[in-house]
Amino acid sequence: MKTTFQSRFGREEWLQPYTDKTLEKLPGEGVKRLDVISPAFSVDCLETLEEISEQCLETFLDAGGEAFNYIPCLNDSPCTLR
């Protein structure tokens, strides 16, 4: 399990390791299948969720990954409790 940080802006240094840079390296380290969750973005930050589920998928596959499984956040579907 790895923790990475998303949402850096411009050239300013941000919390590391960066998500995109990590995804570029993982296939070279033998990681070909990846499950991704974003527990810190369970309620808002829809732009970041889109970056992770779409742009990160492309980054990982372009780097040689074979399977990228984005696990949706907690509020992804309507409540079904009665």
PDB file of N, CA, C and O in Angstrom, chain B, residues numbered from 101:
ATOM      1  N   MET B 101       0.849  -1.162   0.000  1.00  0.00           N
ATOM      2  CA  MET B 101       0.000   0.000   0.000  1.00  0.00           C
ATOM      3  C   MET B 101       0.901   1.234   0.000  1.00  0.00           C
ATOM      4  O   MET B 101       1.909   1.290   0.706  1.00  0.00           O
ATOM      5  N   LYS B 102       0.512   2.219  -0.810  1.00  0.00           N
ATOM      6  CA  LYS B 102       1.232   3.497  -0.884  1.00  0.00           C
ATOM      7  C   LYS B 102       0.234   4.631  -0.708  1.00  0.00           C
ATOM      8  O   LYS B 102      -0.927   4.517  -1.102  1.00  0.00           O
ATOM      9  N   THR B 103       0.688   5.709  -0.124  1.00  0.00           N
ATOM     10  CA  THR B 103      -0.082   6.938  -0.034  1.00  0.00           C
ATOM     11  C   THR B 103       0.631   7.982  -0.884  1.00  0.00           C
ATOM     12  O   THR B 103       1.837   8.191  -0.750  1.00  0.00           O
ATOM     13  N   THR B 104      -0.134   8.639  -1.766  1.00  0.00           N
ATOM     14  CA  THR B 104       0.420   9.709  -2.589  1.00  0.00           C
ATOM     15  C   THR B 104      -0.460  10.938  -2.451  1.00  0.00           C
ATOM     16  O   THR B 104      -1.535  10.881  -1.854  1.00  0.00           O
ATOM     17  N   PHE B 105       0.004  12.047  -3.006  1.00  0.00           N
ATOM     18  CA  PHE B 105      -0.713  13.307  -2.844  1.00  0.00           C
ATOM     19  C   PHE B 105      -1.034  13.920  -4.201  1.00  0.00           C
ATOM     20  O   PHE B 105      -0.177  14.010  -5.081  1.00  0.00           O
ATOM     21  N   GLN B 106      -2.276  14.333  -4.348  1.00  0.00           N
ATOM     22  CA  GLN B 106      -2.832  14.896  -5.570  1.00  0.00           C
ATOM     23  C   GLN B 106      -3.011  16.402  -5.383  1.00  0.00           C
ATOM     24  O   GLN B 106      -2.871  16.919  -4.274  1.00  0.00           O
ATOM     25  N   SER B 107      -3.314  17.086  -6.454  1.00  0.00           N
ATOM     26  CA  SER B 107      -3.753  18.480  -6.428  1.00  0.00           C
ATOM     27  C   SER B 107      -2.642  19.503  -6.255  1.00  0.00           C
ATOM     28  O   SER B 107      -2.888  20.588  -5.729  1.00  0.00           O
ATOM     29  N   ARG B 108      -1.441  19.190  -6.680  1.00  0.00           N
ATOM     30  CA  ARG B 108      -0.437  20.256  -6.652  1.00  0.00           C
ATOM     31  C   ARG B 108      -0.796  21.251  -7.747  1.00  0.00           C
ATOM     32  O   ARG B 108      -1.445  20.898  -8.731  1.00  0.00           O
ATOM     33  N   PHE B 109      -0.373  22.484  -7.568  1.00  0.00           N
ATOM     34  CA  PHE B 109      -0.781  23.550  -8.469  1.00  0.00           C
ATOM     35  C   PHE B 109       0.453  24.295  -8.947  1.00  0.00           C
ATOM     36  O   PHE B 109       1.210  24.839  -8.143  1.00  0.00           O
ATOM     37  N   GLY B 110       0.650  24.318 -10.248  1.00  0.00           N
ATOM     38  CA  GLY B 110       1.780  25.054 -10.806  1.00  0.00           C
ATOM     39  C   GLY B 110       3.112  24.448 -10.437  1.00  0.00           C
ATOM     40  O   GLY B 110       3.242  23.231 -10.299  1.00  0.00           O
ATOM     41  N   ARG B 111       4.107  25.314 -10.280  1.00  0.00           N
ATOM     42  CA  ARG B 111       5.470  24.854 -10.004  1.00  0.00           C
ATOM     43  C   ARG B 111       5.786  24.751  -8.517  1.00  0.00           C
ATOM     44  O   ARG B 111       6.841  24.241  -8.139  1.00  0.00           O
ATOM     45  N   GLU B 112       4.893  25.225  -7.690  1.00  0.00           N
ATOM     46  CA  GLU B 112       5.147  25.184  -6.255  1.00  0.00           C
ATOM     47  C   GLU B 112       5.252  23.740  -5.769  1.00  0.00           C
ATOM     48  O   GLU B 112       4.483  22.875  -6.189  1.00  0.00           O
ATOM     49  N   GLU B 113       6.209  23.493  -4.882  1.00  0.00           N
ATOM     50  CA  GLU B 113       6.354  22.165  -4.314  1.00  0.00           C
ATOM     51  C   GLU B 113       5.136  21.855  -3.452  1.00  0.00           C
ATOM     52  O   GLU B 113       4.593  22.739  -2.789  1.00  0.00           O
ATOM     53  N   TRP B 114       4.713  20.597  -3.465  1.00  0.00           N
ATOM     54  CA  TRP B 114       3.533  20.158  -2.736  1.00  0.00           C
ATOM     55  C   TRP B 114       3.918  18.950  -1.903  1.00  0.00           C
ATOM     56  O   TRP B 114       5.060  18.494  -1.952  1.00  0.00           O
ATOM     57  N   LEU B 115       2.975  18.436  -1.144  1.00  0.00           N
ATOM     58  CA  LEU B 115       3.223  17.217  -0.379  1.00  0.00           C
ATOM     59  C   LEU B 115       3.631  16.105  -1.327  1.00  0.00           C
ATOM     60  O   LEU B 115       3.085  15.993  -2.424  1.00  0.00           O
ATOM     61  N   GLN B 116       4.573  15.293  -0.920  1.00  0.00           N
ATOM     62  CA  GLN B 116       5.069  14.221  -1.775  1.00  0.00           C
ATOM     63  C   GLN B 116       4.969  12.891  -1.053  1.00  0.00           C
ATOM     64  O   GLN B 116       4.924  12.863   0.177  1.00  0.00           O
ATOM     65  N   PRO B 117       4.933  11.797  -1.783  1.00  0.00           N
ATOM     66  CA  PRO B 117       5.179  11.645  -3.213  1.00  0.00           C
ATOM     67  C   PRO B 117       3.961  12.048  -4.034  1.00  0.00           C
ATOM     68  O   PRO B 117       2.820  11.882  -3.603  1.00  0.00           O
ATOM     69  N   TYR B 118       4.225  12.581  -5.228  1.00  0.00           N
ATOM     70  CA  TYR B 118       3.153  12.999  -6.122  1.00  0.00           C
ATOM     71  C   TYR B 118       2.480  11.770  -6.737  1.00  0.00           C
ATOM     72  O   TYR B 118       3.146  10.785  -7.056  1.00  0.00           O
ATOM     73  N   THR B 119       1.182  11.836  -6.896  1.00  0.00           N
ATOM     74  CA  THR B 119       0.433  10.725  -7.463  1.00  0.00           C
ATOM     75  C   THR B 119       0.885  10.405  -8.883  1.00  0.00           C
ATOM     76  O   THR B 119       1.173   9.247  -9.189  1.00  0.00           O
ATOM     77  N   ASP B 120       0.952  11.403  -9.750  1.00  0.00           N
ATOM     78  CA  ASP B 120       1.282  11.128 -11.153  1.00  0.00           C
ATOM     79  C   ASP B 120       2.677  10.547 -11.309  1.00  0.00           C
ATOM     80  O   ASP B 120       2.876   9.618 -12.092  1.00  0.00           O
ATOM     81  N   LYS B 121       3.645  11.082 -10.575  1.00  0.00           N
ATOM     82  CA  LYS B 121       5.019  10.575 -10.676  1.00  0.00           C
ATOM     83  C   LYS B 121       5.108   9.143 -10.153  1.00  0.00           C
ATOM     84  O   LYS B 121       5.854   8.329 -10.698  1.00  0.00           O
ATOM     85  N   THR B 122       4.360   8.835  -9.111  1.00  0.00           N
ATOM     86  CA  THR B 122       4.337   7.471  -8.575  1.00  0.00           C
ATOM     87  C   THR B 122       3.731   6.511  -9.586  1.00  0.00           C
ATOM     88  O   THR B 122       4.249   5.414  -9.794  1.00  0.00           O
ATOM     89  N   LEU B 123       2.622   6.926 -10.221  1.00  0.00           N
ATOM     90  CA  LEU B 123       1.967   6.065 -11.210  1.00  0.00           C
ATOM     91  C   LEU B 123       2.854   5.807 -12.420  1.00  0.00           C
ATOM     92  O   LEU B 123       2.765   4.745 -13.037  1.00  0.00           O
ATOM     93  N   GLU B 124       3.695   6.753 -12.762  1.00  0.00           N
ATOM     94  CA  GLU B 124       4.620   6.570 -13.886  1.00  0.00           C
ATOM     95  C   GLU B 124       5.703   5.537 -13.554  1.00  0.00           C
ATOM     96  O   GLU B 124       6.192   4.845 -14.447  1.00  0.00           O
ATOM     97  N   LYS B 125       6.079   5.431 -12.273  1.00  0.00           N
ATOM     98  CA  LYS B 125       7.162   4.530 -11.868  1.00  0.00           C
ATOM     99  C   LYS B 125       6.693   3.108 -11.553  1.00  0.00           C
ATOM    100  O   LYS B 125       7.451   2.158 -11.750  1.00  0.00           O
ATOM    101  N   LEU B 126       5.467   2.944 -11.070  1.00  0.00           N
ATOM    102  CA  LEU B 126       5.018   1.644 -10.580  1.00  0.00           C
ATOM    103  C   LEU B 126       5.157   0.500 -11.589  1.00  0.00           C
ATOM    104  O   LEU B 126       5.647  -0.564 -11.213  1.00  0.00           O
ATOM    105  N   PRO B 127       4.750   0.669 -12.853  1.00  0.00           N
ATOM    106  CA  PRO B 127       4.898  -0.457 -13.788  1.00  0.00           C
ATOM    107  C   PRO B 127       6.353  -0.904 -13.937  1.00  0.00           C
ATOM    108  O   PRO B 127       6.609  -2.096 -14.104  1.00  0.00           O
ATOM    109  N   GLY B 128       7.293   0.007 -13.882  1.00  0.00           N
ATOM    110  CA  GLY B 128       8.705  -0.333 -13.957  1.00  0.00           C
ATOM    111  C   GLY B 128       9.200  -1.087 -12.732  1.00  0.00           C
ATOM    112  O   GLY B 128      10.243  -1.739 -12.774  1.00  0.00           O
ATOM    113  N   GLU B 129       8.448  -0.993 -11.639  1.00  0.00           N
ATOM    114  CA  GLU B 129       8.775  -1.704 -10.399  1.00  0.00           C
ATOM    115  C   GLU B 129       8.022  -3.023 -10.310  1.00  0.00           C
ATOM    116  O   GLU B 129       8.061  -3.699  -9.282  1.00  0.00           O
ATOM    117  N   GLY B 130       7.328  -3.390 -11.404  1.00  0.00           N
ATOM    118  CA  GLY B 130       6.615  -4.665 -11.443  1.00  0.00           C
ATOM    119  C   GLY B 130       5.149  -4.604 -11.060  1.00  0.00           C
ATOM    120  O   GLY B 130       4.470  -5.631 -11.058  1.00  0.00           O
ATOM    121  N   VAL B 131       4.643  -3.413 -10.732  1.00  0.00           N
ATOM    122  CA  VAL B 131       3.226  -3.276 -10.378  1.00  0.00           C
ATOM    123  C   VAL B 131       2.445  -3.060 -11.674  1.00  0.00           C
ATOM    124  O   VAL B 131       2.552  -2.005 -12.299  1.00  0.00           O
ATOM    125  N   LYS B 132       1.666  -4.055 -12.072  1.00  0.00           N
ATOM    126  CA  LYS B 132       0.921  -3.986 -13.327  1.00  0.00           C
ATOM    127  C   LYS B 132      -0.579  -3.805 -13.098  1.00  0.00           C
ATOM    128  O   LYS B 132      -1.301  -3.370 -13.995  1.00  0.00           O
ATOM    129  N   ARG B 133      -1.042  -4.142 -11.894  1.00  0.00           N
ATOM    130  CA  ARG B 133      -2.465  -4.026 -11.549  1.00  0.00           C
ATOM    131  C   ARG B 133      -2.569  -3.148 -10.307  1.00  0.00           C
ATOM    132  O   ARG B 133      -1.792  -3.296  -9.364  1.00  0.00           O
ATOM    133  N   LEU B 134      -3.533  -2.234 -10.317  1.00  0.00           N
ATOM    134  CA  LEU B 134      -3.601  -1.255  -9.239  1.00  0.00           C
ATOM    135  C   LEU B 134      -5.043  -0.973  -8.848  1.00  0.00           C
ATOM    136  O   LEU B 134      -5.894  -0.751  -9.709  1.00  0.00           O
ATOM    137  N   ASP B 135      -5.314  -0.983  -7.556  1.00  0.00           N
ATOM    138  CA  ASP B 135      -6.587  -0.530  -7.004  1.00  0.00           C
ATOM    139  C   ASP B 135      -6.332   0.816  -6.337  1.00  0.00           C
ATOM    140  O   ASP B 135      -5.379   0.958  -5.571  1.00  0.00           O
ATOM    141  N   VAL B 136      -7.181   1.807  -6.621  1.00  0.00           N
ATOM    142  CA  VAL B 136      -6.982   3.166  -6.124  1.00  0.00           C
ATOM    143  C   VAL B 136      -8.216   3.629  -5.364  1.00  0.00           C
ATOM    144  O   VAL B 136      -9.341   3.497  -5.845  1.00  0.00           O
ATOM    145  N   ILE B 137      -7.994   4.171  -4.177  1.00  0.00           N
ATOM    146  CA  ILE B 137      -9.074   4.786  -3.401  1.00  0.00           C
ATOM    147  C   ILE B 137      -8.655   6.205  -3.044  1.00  0.00           C
ATOM    148  O   ILE B 137      -7.467   6.527  -3.028  1.00  0.00           O
ATOM    149  N   SER B 138      -9.631   7.043  -2.762  1.00  0.00           N
ATOM    150  CA  SER B 138      -9.371   8.439  -2.389  1.00  0.00           C
ATOM    151  C   SER B 138     -10.182   8.790  -1.153  1.00  0.00           C
ATOM    152  O   SER B 138     -11.147   9.548  -1.248  1.00  0.00           O
ATOM    153  N   PRO B 139      -9.815   8.262  -0.010  1.00  0.00           N
ATOM    154  CA  PRO B 139     -10.630   8.490   1.187  1.00  0.00           C
ATOM    155  C   PRO B 139     -10.706   9.946   1.626  1.00  0.00           C
ATOM    156  O   PRO B 139     -11.670  10.330   2.287  1.00  0.00           O
ATOM    157  N   ALA B 140      -9.734  10.753   1.285  1.00  0.00           N
ATOM    158  CA  ALA B 140      -9.763  12.158   1.693  1.00  0.00           C
ATOM    159  C   ALA B 140     -10.731  12.972   0.848  1.00  0.00           C
ATOM    160  O   ALA B 140     -11.053  14.105   1.205  1.00  0.00           O
ATOM    161  N   PHE B 141     -11.194  12.425  -0.251  1.00  0.00           N
ATOM    162  CA  PHE B 141     -12.102  13.136  -1.146  1.00  0.00           C
ATOM    163  C   PHE B 141     -13.460  12.447  -1.191  1.00  0.00           C
ATOM    164  O   PHE B 141     -14.009  12.229  -2.271  1.00  0.00           O
ATOM    165  N   SER B 142     -13.996  12.109  -0.050  1.00  0.00           N
ATOM    166  CA  SER B 142     -15.248  11.344  -0.025  1.00  0.00           C
ATOM    167  C   SER B 142     -16.483  12.215  -0.193  1.00  0.00           C
ATOM    168  O   SER B 142     -17.559  11.688  -0.477  1.00  0.00           O
ATOM    169  N   VAL B 143     -16.369  13.513  -0.031  1.00  0.00           N
ATOM    170  CA  VAL B 143     -17.558  14.359  -0.085  1.00  0.00           C
ATOM    171  C   VAL B 143     -17.469  15.430  -1.158  1.00  0.00           C
ATOM    172  O   VAL B 143     -18.487  15.771  -1.760  1.00  0.00           O
ATOM    173  N   ASP B 144     -16.304  15.963  -1.412  1.00  0.00           N
ATOM    174  CA  ASP B 144     -16.208  17.066  -2.354  1.00  0.00           C
ATOM    175  C   ASP B 144     -14.996  16.865  -3.262  1.00  0.00           C
ATOM    176  O   ASP B 144     -14.543  15.735  -3.448  1.00  0.00           O
ATOM    177  N   CYS B 145     -14.480  17.930  -3.816  1.00  0.00           N
ATOM    178  CA  CYS B 145     -13.316  17.903  -4.701  1.00  0.00           C
ATOM    179  C   CYS B 145     -13.579  17.046  -5.935  1.00  0.00           C
ATOM    180  O   CYS B 145     -12.770  16.184  -6.278  1.00  0.00           O
ATOM    181  N   LEU B 146     -14.694  17.279  -6.594  1.00  0.00           N
ATOM    182  CA  LEU B 146     -15.058  16.469  -7.756  1.00  0.00           C
ATOM    183  C   LEU B 146     -14.031  16.555  -8.876  1.00  0.00           C
ATOM    184  O   LEU B 146     -13.819  15.584  -9.603  1.00  0.00           O
ATOM    185  N   GLU B 147     -13.398  17.702  -9.017  1.00  0.00           N
ATOM    186  CA  GLU B 147     -12.366  17.839 -10.044  1.00  0.00           C
ATOM    187  C   GLU B 147     -11.206  16.885  -9.763  1.00  0.00           C
ATOM    188  O   GLU B 147     -10.686  16.244 -10.677  1.00  0.00           O
ATOM    189  N   THR B 148     -10.809  16.796  -8.507  1.00  0.00           N
ATOM    190  CA  THR B 148      -9.720  15.897  -8.139  1.00  0.00           C
ATOM    191  C   THR B 148     -10.123  14.445  -8.334  1.00  0.00           C
ATOM    192  O   THR B 148      -9.318  13.634  -8.792  1.00  0.00           O
ATOM    193  N   LEU B 149     -11.348  14.113  -7.995  1.00  0.00           N
ATOM    194  CA  LEU B 149     -11.826  12.743  -8.217  1.00  0.00           C
ATOM    195  C   LEU B 149     -11.781  12.383  -9.700  1.00  0.00           C
ATOM    196  O   LEU B 149     -11.430  11.258 -10.053  1.00  0.00           O
ATOM    197  N   GLU B 150     -12.130  13.316 -10.557  1.00  0.00           N
ATOM    198  CA  GLU B 150     -12.062  13.078 -12.001  1.00  0.00           C
ATOM    199  C   GLU B 150     -10.612  12.910 -12.441  1.00  0.00           C
ATOM    200  O   GLU B 150     -10.313  12.038 -13.256  1.00  0.00           O
ATOM    201  N   GLU B 151      -9.713  13.731 -11.913  1.00  0.00           N
ATOM    202  CA  GLU B 151      -8.294  13.594 -12.247  1.00  0.00           C
ATOM    203  C   GLU B 151      -7.801  12.193 -11.899  1.00  0.00           C
ATOM    204  O   GLU B 151      -7.092  11.565 -12.686  1.00  0.00           O
ATOM    205  N   ILE B 152      -8.176  11.708 -10.723  1.00  0.00           N
ATOM    206  CA  ILE B 152      -7.700  10.408 -10.273  1.00  0.00           C
ATOM    207  C   ILE B 152      -8.326   9.278 -11.088  1.00  0.00           C
ATOM    208  O   ILE B 152      -7.620   8.361 -11.509  1.00  0.00           O
ATOM    209  N   SER B 153      -9.621   9.330 -11.313  1.00  0.00           N
ATOM    210  CA  SER B 153     -10.285   8.230 -12.009  1.00  0.00           C
ATOM    211  C   SER B 153     -10.025   8.204 -13.505  1.00  0.00           C
ATOM    212  O   SER B 153     -10.139   7.142 -14.117  1.00  0.00           O
ATOM    213  N   GLU B 154      -9.681   9.330 -14.118  1.00  0.00           N
ATOM    214  CA  GLU B 154      -9.479   9.366 -15.566  1.00  0.00           C
ATOM    215  C   GLU B 154      -8.026   9.642 -15.958  1.00  0.00           C
ATOM    216  O   GLU B 154      -7.424   8.858 -16.693  1.00  0.00           O
ATOM    217  N   GLN B 155      -7.466  10.736 -15.479  1.00  0.00           N
ATOM    218  CA  GLN B 155      -6.091  11.086 -15.862  1.00  0.00           C
ATOM    219  C   GLN B 155      -5.073  10.107 -15.280  1.00  0.00           C
ATOM    220  O   GLN B 155      -4.106   9.741 -15.948  1.00  0.00           O
ATOM    221  N   CYS B 156      -5.290   9.692 -14.049  1.00  0.00           N
ATOM    222  CA  CYS B 156      -4.357   8.742 -13.439  1.00  0.00           C
ATOM    223  C   CYS B 156      -4.440   7.376 -14.108  1.00  0.00           C
ATOM    224  O   CYS B 156      -3.427   6.690 -14.244  1.00  0.00           O
ATOM    225  N   LEU B 157      -5.614   6.985 -14.518  1.00  0.00           N
ATOM    226  CA  LEU B 157      -5.782   5.753 -15.289  1.00  0.00           C
ATOM    227  C   LEU B 157      -4.904   5.806 -16.532  1.00  0.00           C
ATOM    228  O   LEU B 157      -4.150   4.871 -16.803  1.00  0.00           O
ATOM    229  N   GLU B 158      -5.000   6.880 -17.277  1.00  0.00           N
ATOM    230  CA  GLU B 158      -4.220   7.045 -18.507  1.00  0.00           C
ATOM    231  C   GLU B 158      -2.715   7.053 -18.220  1.00  0.00           C
ATOM    232  O   GLU B 158      -1.941   6.425 -18.943  1.00  0.00           O
ATOM    233  N   THR B 159      -2.304   7.755 -17.177  1.00  0.00           N
ATOM    234  CA  THR B 159      -0.891   7.826 -16.813  1.00  0.00           C
ATOM    235  C   THR B 159      -0.342   6.434 -16.509  1.00  0.00           C
ATOM    236  O   THR B 159       0.725   6.062 -16.997  1.00  0.00           O
ATOM    237  N   PHE B 160      -1.074   5.669 -15.702  1.00  0.00           N
ATOM    238  CA  PHE B 160      -0.629   4.333 -15.308  1.00  0.00           C
ATOM    239  C   PHE B 160      -0.568   3.390 -16.507  1.00  0.00           C
ATOM    240  O   PHE B 160       0.417   2.671 -16.675  1.00  0.00           O
ATOM    241  N   LEU B 161      -1.595   3.384 -17.331  1.00  0.00           N
ATOM    242  CA  LEU B 161      -1.618   2.492 -18.494  1.00  0.00           C
ATOM    243  C   LEU B 161      -0.550   2.884 -19.513  1.00  0.00           C
ATOM    244  O   LEU B 161       0.089   2.009 -20.098  1.00  0.00           O
ATOM    245  N   ASP B 162      -0.349   4.173 -19.733  1.00  0.00           N
ATOM    246  CA  ASP B 162       0.694   4.633 -20.662  1.00  0.00           C
ATOM    247  C   ASP B 162       2.095   4.244 -20.187  1.00  0.00           C
ATOM    248  O   ASP B 162       3.002   4.068 -21.001  1.00  0.00           O
ATOM    249  N   ALA B 163       2.271   4.112 -18.879  1.00  0.00           N
ATOM    250  CA  ALA B 163       3.568   3.749 -18.322  1.00  0.00           C
ATOM    251  C   ALA B 163       3.807   2.235 -18.335  1.00  0.00           C
ATOM    252  O   ALA B 163       4.882   1.771 -17.954  1.00  0.00           O
ATOM    253  N   GLY B 164       2.808   1.473 -18.773  1.00  0.00           N
ATOM    254  CA  GLY B 164       2.968   0.023 -18.852  1.00  0.00           C
ATOM    255  C   GLY B 164       2.098  -0.771 -17.907  1.00  0.00           C
ATOM    256  O   GLY B 164       2.191  -1.998 -17.861  1.00  0.00           O
ATOM    257  N   GLY B 165       1.251  -0.091 -17.150  1.00  0.00           N
ATOM    258  CA  GLY B 165       0.315  -0.800 -16.286  1.00  0.00           C
ATOM    259  C   GLY B 165      -0.727  -1.538 -17.127  1.00  0.00           C
ATOM    260  O   GLY B 165      -0.980  -1.171 -18.274  1.00  0.00           O
ATOM    261  N   GLU B 166      -1.318  -2.561 -16.558  1.00  0.00           N
ATOM    262  CA  GLU B 166      -2.293  -3.373 -17.298  1.00  0.00           C
ATOM    263  C   GLU B 166      -3.726  -3.207 -16.803  1.00  0.00           C
ATOM    264  O   GLU B 166      -4.669  -3.325 -17.586  1.00  0.00           O
ATOM    265  N   ALA B 167      -3.898  -2.934 -15.512  1.00  0.00           N
ATOM    266  CA  ALA B 167      -5.252  -2.796 -14.963  1.00  0.00           C
ATOM    267  C   ALA B 167      -5.251  -1.727 -13.873  1.00  0.00           C
ATOM    268  O   ALA B 167      -4.406  -1.741 -12.979  1.00  0.00           O
ATOM    269  N   PHE B 168      -6.196  -0.811 -13.957  1.00  0.00           N
ATOM    270  CA  PHE B 168      -6.339   0.287 -12.999  1.00  0.00           C
ATOM    271  C   PHE B 168      -7.784   0.269 -12.538  1.00  0.00           C
ATOM    272  O   PHE B 168      -8.690   0.517 -13.333  1.00  0.00           O
ATOM    273  N   ASN B 169      -8.008  -0.018 -11.273  1.00  0.00           N
ATOM    274  CA  ASN B 169      -9.352  -0.106 -10.726  1.00  0.00           C
ATOM    275  C   ASN B 169      -9.575   1.039  -9.745  1.00  0.00           C
ATOM    276  O   ASN B 169      -9.054   1.019  -8.630  1.00  0.00           O
ATOM    277  N   TYR B 170     -10.352   2.037 -10.164  1.00  0.00           N
ATOM    278  CA  TYR B 170     -10.684   3.154  -9.277  1.00  0.00           C
ATOM    279  C   TYR B 170     -11.884   2.748  -8.437  1.00  0.00           C
ATOM    280  O   TYR B 170     -12.944   2.431  -8.977  1.00  0.00           O
ATOM    281  N   ILE B 171     -11.727   2.757  -7.134  1.00  0.00           N
ATOM    282  CA  ILE B 171     -12.805   2.400  -6.214  1.00  0.00           C
ATOM    283  C   ILE B 171     -13.500   3.701  -5.812  1.00  0.00           C
ATOM    284  O   ILE B 171     -12.879   4.551  -5.174  1.00  0.00           O
ATOM    285  N   PRO B 172     -14.778   3.873  -6.172  1.00  0.00           N
ATOM    286  CA  PRO B 172     -15.486   5.137  -5.938  1.00  0.00           C
ATOM    287  C   PRO B 172     -15.542   5.534  -4.462  1.00  0.00           C
ATOM    288  O   PRO B 172     -15.452   4.702  -3.559  1.00  0.00           O
ATOM    289  N   CYS B 173     -15.694   6.831  -4.264  1.00  0.00           N
ATOM    290  CA  CYS B 173     -15.772   7.355  -2.905  1.00  0.00           C
ATOM    291  C   CYS B 173     -17.084   6.973  -2.245  1.00  0.00           C
ATOM    292  O   CYS B 173     -17.975   6.412  -2.882  1.00  0.00           O
ATOM    293  N   LEU B 174     -17.191   7.278  -0.978  1.00  0.00           N
ATOM    294  CA  LEU B 174     -18.334   6.849  -0.185  1.00  0.00           C
ATOM    295  C   LEU B 174     -19.666   7.404  -0.658  1.00  0.00           C
ATOM    296  O   LEU B 174     -20.686   6.732  -0.506  1.00  0.00           O
ATOM    297  N   ASN B 175     -19.696   8.590  -1.219  1.00  0.00           N
ATOM    298  CA  ASN B 175     -20.965   9.189  -1.620  1.00  0.00           C
ATOM    299  C   ASN B 175     -21.226   9.012  -3.122  1.00  0.00           C
ATOM    300  O   ASN B 175     -21.866   9.860  -3.744  1.00  0.00           O
ATOM    301  N   ASP B 176     -20.737   7.930  -3.692  1.00  0.00           N
ATOM    302  CA  ASP B 176     -20.827   7.706  -5.121  1.00  0.00           C
ATOM    303  C   ASP B 176     -22.225   7.320  -5.599  1.00  0.00           C
ATOM    304  O   ASP B 176     -22.543   7.519  -6.771  1.00  0.00           O
ATOM    305  N   SER B 177     -23.060   6.777  -4.727  1.00  0.00           N
ATOM    306  CA  SER B 177     -24.380   6.330  -5.134  1.00  0.00           C
ATOM    307  C   SER B 177     -25.417   6.735  -4.075  1.00  0.00           C
ATOM    308  O   SER B 177     -25.070   7.038  -2.933  1.00  0.00           O
ATOM    309  N   PRO B 178     -26.678   6.734  -4.471  1.00  0.00           N
ATOM    310  CA  PRO B 178     -27.721   7.148  -3.526  1.00  0.00           C
ATOM    311  C   PRO B 178     -27.777   6.211  -2.302  1.00  0.00           C
ATOM    312  O   PRO B 178     -27.453   5.026  -2.384  1.00  0.00           O
ATOM    313  N   CYS B 179     -28.188   6.776  -1.201  1.00  0.00           N
ATOM    314  CA  CYS B 179     -28.353   5.995   0.013  1.00  0.00           C
ATOM    315  C   CYS B 179     -29.473   4.980  -0.177  1.00  0.00           C
ATOM    316  O   CYS B 179     -30.535   5.316  -0.701  1.00  0.00           O
ATOM    317  N   THR B 180     -29.241   3.742   0.246  1.00  0.00           N
ATOM    318  CA  THR B 180     -30.264   2.706   0.103  1.00  0.00           C
ATOM    319  C   THR B 180     -30.764   2.202   1.451  1.00  0.00           C
ATOM    320  O   THR B 180     -31.505   1.220   1.518  1.00  0.00           O
ATOM    321  N   LEU B 181     -30.354   2.884   2.537  1.00  0.00           N
ATOM    322  CA  LEU B 181     -30.808   2.472   3.863  1.00  0.00           C
ATOM    323  C   LEU B 181     -32.283   2.813   4.031  1.00  0.00           C
ATOM    324  O   LEU B 181     -32.760   3.817   3.502  1.00  0.00           O
ATOM    325  N   ARG B 182     -32.986   1.990   4.754  1.00  0.00           N
ATOM    326  CA  ARG B 182     -34.414   2.256   5.014  1.00  0.00           C
ATOM    327  C   ARG B 182     -34.667   2.356   6.472  1.00  0.00           C
ATOM    328  O   ARG B 182     -35.805   2.576   6.887  1.00  0.00           O
TER     329      ARG B 182
END
